[in-house]
Amino acid sequence: RNPVNFTHQKHHYRARCLQWDGQNTHDILVALNDRDTYASLHGTDHIMVRYDERIETLEKGWWIVHGENGQVKCYPDATFKVKYEAIIPAMFKKQAF
Protein backbone atom coordinates (compact mmCIF):
# COMPACT_ATOMS: atom_id res chain seq x y z
CA ARG A 1 0.00 0.00 0.00
CA ASN A 2 1.21 3.44 -0.89
CA PRO A 3 -0.31 6.02 1.52
CA VAL A 4 0.33 8.83 -0.95
CA ASN A 5 -2.27 7.56 -3.44
CA PHE A 6 -5.35 8.85 -1.63
CA THR A 7 -8.69 7.97 -3.19
CA HIS A 8 -11.14 9.69 -0.81
CA GLN A 9 -11.45 12.72 1.39
CA LYS A 10 -13.82 13.58 4.17
CA HIS A 11 -16.79 15.67 3.06
CA HIS A 12 -16.66 19.25 4.19
CA TYR A 13 -19.75 20.84 5.61
CA ARG A 14 -20.67 24.14 7.15
CA ALA A 15 -21.63 24.76 10.74
CA ARG A 16 -22.86 27.52 13.02
CA CYS A 17 -20.51 27.89 15.97
CA LEU A 18 -20.69 29.78 19.23
CA GLN A 19 -17.98 29.97 21.88
CA TRP A 20 -19.00 30.21 25.53
CA ASP A 21 -17.19 33.14 27.12
CA GLY A 22 -19.20 33.51 30.33
CA GLN A 23 -20.97 36.63 29.07
CA ASN A 24 -23.18 34.72 26.62
CA THR A 25 -24.46 31.96 28.92
CA HIS A 26 -28.09 32.66 28.06
CA ASP A 27 -27.36 32.39 24.30
CA ILE A 28 -25.53 29.10 24.85
CA LEU A 29 -28.37 27.59 26.89
CA VAL A 30 -30.99 28.73 24.36
CA ALA A 31 -28.97 27.30 21.46
CA LEU A 32 -28.41 23.97 23.19
CA ASN A 33 -31.95 23.54 24.51
CA ASP A 34 -33.39 24.34 21.07
CA ARG A 35 -32.37 20.93 19.63
CA ASP A 36 -32.43 17.32 20.80
CA THR A 37 -30.20 18.35 23.66
CA TYR A 38 -30.65 19.43 27.22
CA ALA A 39 -28.29 21.88 28.91
CA SER A 40 -28.17 23.45 32.34
CA LEU A 41 -25.80 25.78 34.15
CA HIS A 42 -23.94 24.36 37.16
CA GLY A 43 -22.47 27.14 39.24
CA THR A 44 -20.96 29.85 37.07
CA ASP A 45 -18.19 27.84 35.42
CA HIS A 46 -19.81 24.70 33.98
CA ILE A 47 -22.64 23.80 31.64
CA MET A 48 -23.84 20.20 31.61
CA VAL A 49 -25.05 19.08 28.18
CA ARG A 50 -26.84 15.87 27.30
CA TYR A 51 -26.79 14.92 23.62
CA ASP A 52 -26.13 11.87 21.46
CA GLU A 53 -26.77 9.64 24.49
CA ARG A 54 -23.86 11.14 26.42
CA ILE A 55 -23.19 13.93 28.87
CA GLU A 56 -20.51 16.60 28.44
CA THR A 57 -19.30 19.15 30.96
CA LEU A 58 -18.49 22.41 29.21
CA GLU A 59 -16.16 25.03 30.61
CA LYS A 60 -15.75 28.59 29.44
CA GLY A 61 -13.97 28.64 26.10
CA TRP A 62 -15.76 25.55 24.72
CA TRP A 63 -17.48 25.74 21.33
CA ILE A 64 -21.00 24.62 20.44
CA VAL A 65 -21.28 23.47 16.83
CA HIS A 66 -24.54 22.99 14.89
CA GLY A 67 -23.71 21.18 11.66
CA GLU A 68 -25.61 21.15 8.37
CA ASN A 69 -26.69 17.62 9.24
CA GLY A 70 -28.50 18.90 12.33
CA GLN A 71 -26.07 17.35 14.78
CA VAL A 72 -24.84 19.27 17.79
CA LYS A 73 -21.26 18.77 18.97
CA CYS A 74 -19.29 20.44 21.75
CA TYR A 75 -15.53 20.89 21.64
CA PRO A 76 -12.85 22.44 23.82
CA ASP A 77 -11.11 25.36 22.12
CA ALA A 78 -7.99 23.44 21.04
CA THR A 79 -10.00 20.64 19.40
CA PHE A 80 -12.34 23.10 17.71
CA LYS A 81 -9.45 25.01 16.14
CA VAL A 82 -8.08 21.78 14.62
CA LYS A 83 -11.45 20.73 13.17
CA TYR A 84 -12.96 24.03 11.97
CA GLU A 85 -11.92 27.18 10.21
CA ALA A 86 -14.02 30.29 9.74
CA ILE A 87 -15.66 30.85 6.37
CA ILE A 88 -15.02 34.55 6.94
CA PRO A 89 -11.98 34.95 9.26
CA ALA A 90 -13.47 37.89 11.17
CA MET A 91 -16.40 35.68 12.16
CA PHE A 92 -14.14 33.11 13.83
CA LYS A 93 -14.26 34.83 17.21
CA LYS A 94 -17.45 34.17 19.22
CA GLN A 95 -20.00 33.97 16.41
CA ALA A 96 -23.59 34.26 17.60
CA PHE A 97 -26.40 32.09 16.27
MARVO-82874 format. One record per atom (N, C-alpha, C, O): x, y, z; residue in one letter. Coordinates in steps of 0.1 Angstrom, whole numbers, plus 5000, padded with zeros to 4 digits. Last residue first. Layout:
XYZa
...
//
This chain:
474553285171f
473653215163f
472653305157f
471753265149f
477753455170a
476453435176a
475553355166a
475753365154a
481153385173q
480053405164q
478753365171q
478653265178q
483853415185k
482553425192k
481453455183k
480753555186k
485853455158k
485753485172k
484353505177k
483653595173k
485353425130f
485953315138f
485753335153f
485453245160f
484753635115m
483653575122m
484153465131m
483353405138m
487053705101a
486553795112a
485453735120a
485253775131a
487153495081p
488053495093p
487653585104p
487753555116p
484553325070i
485053465069i
485853475082i
485353475093i
484653065078i
484353095064i
484853235061i
485453255051i
487152935100a
486053035097a
485853055082a
486853055075a
487552595105e
488152725102e
486952815098e
485952765092e
487852305127y
487052405120y
487952535116y
488852565124y
489652135140k
488652075132k
487952185123k
487452145112k
491452285155v
491952185146v
490952135136v
491252115124v
489752435171k
490652505161k
491252405152k
491652455141k
488452235187f
487752315177f
488652375167f
488352375155f
490652165203t
490052065194t
489252135183t
489352105171t
490952405218a
492052345210a
491552245200a
492052245189a
488352445231d
488952545221d
490052475212d
489952495200d
486352155232p
487152245238p
487852335227p
487952285216p
483052115217y
484552095216y
485252195225y
484852315226y
480051955209c
480752045217c
482252015218c
482651895220c
477551935184k
478751885190k
479351995199k
479152115196k
474551835169v
475251935178v
476451865184v
476351745188v
473351785136q
473951735148q
474651855156q
475051955150q
472451885112g
471551895123g
472151845136g
471551865147g
474151895091n
473351765092n
472451765105n
471751675107n
475452125094e
474452115084e
473551995085e
472351995082e
475952155130g
476352125117g
475152125107g
474052125111g
476752355155h
475552305149h
475852285134h
476052375127h
478752355183v
478752355168v
477452285164v
477152175168v
480252545208i
479052465204i
478952475189i
478952585184i
483352545225w
482552575213w
481352485212w
481452365214w
484752665256w
484252565247w
483452615236w
482852725237w
485152885272g
486052865261g
485652755252g
486252745240g
484152745303k
484352865294k
485352845284k
486452785287k
483252395299e
483852505306e
483952625297e
483852615285e
480852135299l
481552245292l
482152345302l
481552375312l
480651805301t
480751915310t
481552025302t
482752005300t
478251585285e
479551665284e
479451775295e
478451825298e
476851275281i
476851395289i
478251465288i
479251395290i
475051095255r
476151115264r
476051255271r
475251335267r
473251075234e
473250965245e
474550975254e
474950875259e
473351315220d
473951195215d
474151085225d
475151015225d
473551515250y
473251495236y
473951365231y
474851325237y
473551725277r
473251595273r
472851585258r
471851655254r
475751935294v
474951915282v
474751765280v
475651685281v
476352165319m
476252025316m
475352015304m
474252075303m
478752415322i
477452385316i
477452235314i
478352185307i
480452595347h
480252475340h
478852465334h
477852515341h
480752835363d
481852785354d
481652665346d
482552625339d
478852885381t
479052995371t
480152945360t
480353015351t
476752615387g
477552715392g
477652825382g
476752855375g
475752495358h
476152445372h
477152535377h
478252545373h
473052515335l
474252585341l
474452525355l
473552515363l
472152275311s
471852345323s
473152405329s
474252335328s
470552125283a
471752195289a
471352275301a
470252325302a
469851885260y
469451945272y
470652005279y
471651935280y
468851835226t
469851845237t
469251905249t
468151965248t
467851865200d
467651735208d
468651725219d
469251625221d
467552215205r
467652095196r
467351975205r
466651985215r
467552425222d
466652435211d
466652315202d
465952305192d
469452415242n
468052355245n
467152365234n
465952325235n
471552545229l
471652405232l
470252345235l
470052225232l
470652805226a
471052735215a
471052585217a
470652505209a
470152875253v
469052875244v
469452795231v
468652715227v
472752855264l
471652765269l
470552765259l
469952655257l
474053055249i
474552915248i
473452825253i
473152725246i
472653285257d
472653245243d
473053095241d
472553025233d
473353285285h
471953275281h
471853225266h
471153135263h
476153325284t
475553205289t
474153175285t
473753065281t
477953515275n
476853475266n
476153345271n
475753265262n
479953555292q
479053665291q
477853625282q
476853705283q
481353315290g
480853355303g
479853475303g
479053485312g
481853235265d
482853315271d
482453365285d
483153445291d
481552975242w
481053025255w
482153105262w
483253055264w
481153035208q
482053005219q
481553065232q
481153175232q
479452885182l
479352985192l
480252945204l
480152825209l
478752815148c
479552795160c
479452915169c
479353025165c
477352635122r
477152755130r
477852725144r
477552625150r
479052485094a
478452485107a
478252625113a
478952715109a
479352295064r
479352415072r
478652405085r
477852315087r
481652035054y
480352085056y
480452215065y
481452235071y
483351805034h
483351925042h
481951975043h
481151965034h
484151465036h
483251575031h
483351695040h
483351675052h
487451345033k
486251365042k
485451475036k
485951585032k
488351175004q
488551275014q
487251295022q
486251265017q
490050914986h
488950974992h
489351085001h
490451095006h
492550814977t
491350804968t
490150874973t
489150894966t
495950874977f
494650894984f
493550874973f
493750924962f
498850774976n
497750764966n
496350764972n
495650664972n
500450764998v
500350884991v
499250884980v
498750994976v
500650505009p
499750605015p
499650735008p
498750825011p
500550224992n
501250344991n
500350454997n
499350494991n
500849885000r
500050005000r
500950125000r
501850135008r
//
